[in-house]
Amino acid sequence: MLQISEFITDKSGPIAATVVVLGLVATSLGIVRPMLQRRREAHAGRARLVFSDLRISAPPPHSEAGELRFQLMNSGGGKAVLRSLRLVVLSSRPSESLRMVEAAAPIPEHSHKVRLDPHIPAYDVRDSIFGPPPAPLSFVRDEVESFVVELSSAGGWWYRFRLVADWYATSRPNEPQSTETAELEIDFPASPAELLAREGQP
């Protein structure tokens, strides 16, 4: 007790206490700062696959095919591997627009084609009817891949849908990730025969 009293009343006591406190603070900062730095570096090194430049075009006059364009980019670090790319229909209804009945204009070639059907809820965009399943795509840091999807419909229908990219980071292959777009809409106008058939339904 006497030693504590002498330490407090001694002029050098408060100074020594301050030095001790500052030493403890410096030691704590020396431990915490590298830890925070490692966390920031780990976060910056994680892969992150995102959609960008998303554009959708309705079928032009005299055509039955619309078009969907977008890009996928790894905006993070490391490498991301795309396992699948899905188009998920959220809702649909018969189109109320009338399609021109003249001869169809030539349809340009696109990377992928999806034929929508109101009874099918999801599609593998990269799936091929002929040939083996497509190999996964890999994205290194800041790498971008462009996609063009030709959309058509089994009859005159309106659709609301979104794109879903299923992927994983090569640094964490057992942690599957998914990236989704906002909701999109496309309308495939009905033929005069379809509209007449609907009006004749009870």
ABEGO torsion letter per residue (X at the ends): XAAAAAAAABAAAAAAAAAAAAAAAAAAAAAAAAAAAAAAAAAAABBBBBBBGBBBBBBBBGBABBBBBBBBBBABBEBBBBABBBBBBABBBBBABBBBABBBBBBBBBABBBBBBAABABBBAABBABEBBBBBBBBBBGBBBBBBBBBBBBEBBBBBBBBBBBBBBAABAABBBBBBBBBBBBBBBBBAAAAAAAAABX
